[in-house]
Amino acid sequence: MTSQEAVLFNVSLSLSISPQEADAGAALTLAAVAKCPEHYDLSGDPVLFFDAAGHEVGRAPLVAFEGNDFGAEITITAPIELGEYGYSTVLMPADGDGVAHAGASAGARYRVKAHDVHINAWDIPSAIAAGEVFRFHIGIKCSGGCKLDGGAFTVRDEGGTIVASGRLPGAIWPGSSALQYAEVQAVAPLDIGSHHWTVEFAGSSEAIAHSPGSLSIHVRTVAAPDHEITIEVVDRDSGAPLEGVNLIMHPYRTTTDRNGMARMKVVADHYLLHASGLRRVPYRDHLDATRPVELRILMAVEQQESPWTPPDKPQERSIAQVLR
């Protein structure tokens, strides 16, 4: 049968692009759906996909969906250059089936955007003596997992003055997949109180573009400390040291090390000391820190809730012993 003798079917064709807003250089799915009112089986008929310049970027055969729909899709890579792009698709008749698809073509558009970045900051001391030099970490991660070696960042105070800056050296934080980090050194404000600083990443346009990003961090400054508080935390029954217990004497906070020890330099005052964590009965009591103090906290195991608890002695509280 010649092309003039081919049977014409009015097939409707649609094209969708996913995602509609794609990261530069990311995977992109082009999906075509064909419908034939005459219930002709379009299975196996090839669908061709073209870019805006008319170059073929791929092809795939139609497969049957539920009802009278047929679909085909391909995966391509989005361009690196930012902007709006379009693709089109055309349905071709299978060789030798004697069928022509009248006007079976469609188009769709999408946008290529810069990669997003996510910023984190950690190890910021809970309380810093006014004017004291301190260190903390900044981490920046690309939404697409790109390496950001050499990416520049700045830290600004409330007035917009740069108080620290640097570049990502390319180190990946242990246990993460693509969180690049850097250690930052800064000088705490002279004014005592809570300060709001901003970490800024300018973005980059080399190779694949990355959007700028920012993160607000809090820096609390206090008067110069008068005394050091030494706290040892152990199991109440065995006396074994407890690592990872959270200790809070607002605004100071710390965590016990593997020896169950923690030290805090504080302004002479009276505090409410909290100790918690590790499924232990929390400890809370007032602490006179107008002089150096050495304290041992004996933390009891927290009983697990159960529908029925056998008769037993009352659960012991966590207690403390003042050593000095």
Secondary structure as UniProt FT lines:
FT   HELIX           3..5
FT   STRAND          7..9
FT   STRAND          12..18
FT   STRAND          21..23
FT   TURN            24..25
FT   STRAND          27..35
FT   TURN            37..38
FT   TURN            43..44
FT   STRAND          46..51
FT   TURN            52..53
FT   STRAND          56..61
FT   STRAND          63..64
FT   TURN            67..68
FT   STRAND          69..77
FT   STRAND          83..91
FT   TURN            95..96
FT   STRAND          99..101
FT   TURN            102..103
FT   STRAND          105..113
FT   STRAND          117..122
FT   STRAND          128..129
FT   TURN            130..131
FT   STRAND          133..142
FT   TURN            143..144
FT   TURN            149..150
FT   STRAND          152..156
FT   TURN            158..159
FT   STRAND          162..167
FT   TURN            174..175
FT   STRAND          180..187
FT   STRAND          193..201
FT   STRAND          213..222
FT   STRAND          227..235
FT   TURN            236..238
FT   TURN            243..244
FT   STRAND          246..249
FT   TURN            250..251
FT   STRAND          252..255
FT   TURN            258..259
FT   STRAND          261..266
FT   STRAND          270..276
FT   TURN            278..279
FT   STRAND          283..288
FT   STRAND          293..299
FT   STRAND          319..322
//
